[in-house]
Amino acid sequence: MDMVFYGRLWGITLEVNFLPEVRQNILDLAHDLGFEDLNESDVLDLLAADREPLSYEELIQLQAEPAIDEDTEPVVSKQLTSKIMSSAFSYFEQGINILLENDPDVERSANVSRGINSAISCYKSLKEEIDKKARQTTLDNFFKPPAQNDGDSDL
């Protein structure tokens, strides 16, 4: 049941012959995506639908509408906190200590230790910045003790 139809796409008339293999591939893909109740006549109906070309306004409206994907889960923003980094640093240290204690080649394990510490230094700097911003300033920081004189007073 080969079908030839004419459709308009951007003002161009196209002749398309839907081969049985193509129809079956479309049907198989639809079934893989969860459309089990779709049959070959539905595919033919969709492919052969003679639609008027979209107007300029309709194209603009379609472009402006956000694509809605019902299956996507809300995106959770990642947060790199000081606590998480401390935990990661602890794991790095544990791993390095295991290598240092058990590797017979001291130079190799020392090189690995230096390499890992060098690689994570950017995270250590970031943690220091986060900790510095998080520290609450106390009132003591605003008061300085009076400067003490050595007995030479101009009073």
Buried (B, 14 or more C-beta within 10 A) or exposed (E): EEEEBEBEEEEEEEEBEBEEEEBEEBBEEBEEEEEEEBEEEBBBEEBBEEEEEEEEEEEEEEEEEEEEEEEEEEEEEEEEEBEEBEEBBEEBEEEBEEBEEEBEEEEEBBEBBEEBBEEBEEBEEBBEEBEEEEEEEEEEEEEEEEEEEEEEEEE
